[in-house]
């Protein structure tokens, strides 16, 4: 099992550019979560999907952020246009339904460190 | 909305000693899960221990154990025989129990230093 795979691991971009972060969840997991981690705000939920359907996107900061999950094995988080305050580590995590596992936590990817200059 | 509070931004412990990290949470739910995650400098999020709210027995995983006080909404983590590799950020997290998946709500974290 390769775990949750995120790419790129690091991204440096200029203000105003479009940024796309990618996530491949663990095969068979039906839920996918995007979190953002900053020193000031800690780990914040941006959006999550169940069975490829967005359930709650209330954490998405503004219209510049969008997320998609076109199939069970891939999700993207896009920022357009990017701003310096978007600099953070973005995590993707996936999970089986609680009814199918005794392990009720998530499996996290290694994160993408985004720097907007 | 549920909230998780970790009141200790930083802690330190001597190698081989015991340290306790505090966590309190606020919820109106009666059934939920609680977790401690470890984040070393590699930034990987690693599950340390979990607790189901309906279980009165405190969870234990090797040197890690919790003190779960449901009425007080407290969930502290005890690390025994601390090792240099335990140095990391530790996050307490809450998850509402549901038939489907629900998000984890995290505290702000406690940075643990281990002194040789």
Boltz contact constraints between the chains, C-beta under 6 A:
constraints:
  - contact:
      token1: [A, 31]
      token2: [B, 101]
      max_distance: 6.0
  - contact:
      token1: [A, 42]
      token2: [B, 106]
      max_distance: 6.0
  - contact:
      token1: [A, 42]
      token2: [B, 108]
      max_distance: 6.0
  - contact:
      token1: [A, 43]
      token2: [B, 106]
      max_distance: 6.0
  - contact:
      token1: [A, 45]
      token2: [B, 103]
      max_distance: 6.0
  - contact:
      token1: [A, 48]
      token2: [B, 103]
      max_distance: 6.0
  - contact:
      token1: [A, 50]
      token2: [B, 100]
      max_distance: 6.0
  - contact:
      token1: [A, 50]
      token2: [B, 101]
      max_distance: 6.0
  - contact:
      token1: [A, 95]
      token2: [B, 101]
      max_distance: 6.0
  - contact:
      token1: [A, 104]
      token2: [B, 33]
      max_distance: 6.0
  - contact:
      token1: [A, 105]
      token2: [B, 35]
      max_distance: 6.0
  - contact:
      token1: [A, 105]
      token2: [B, 47]
      max_distance: 6.0
  - contact:
      token1: [A, 105]
      token2: [B, 50]
      max_distance: 6.0
  - contact:
      token1: [A, 108]
      token2: [B, 45]
      max_distance: 6.0
  - contact:
      token1: [A, 110]
      token2: [B, 44]
      max_distance: 6.0
  - contact:
      token1: [A, 111]
      token2: [B, 43]
      max_distance: 6.0
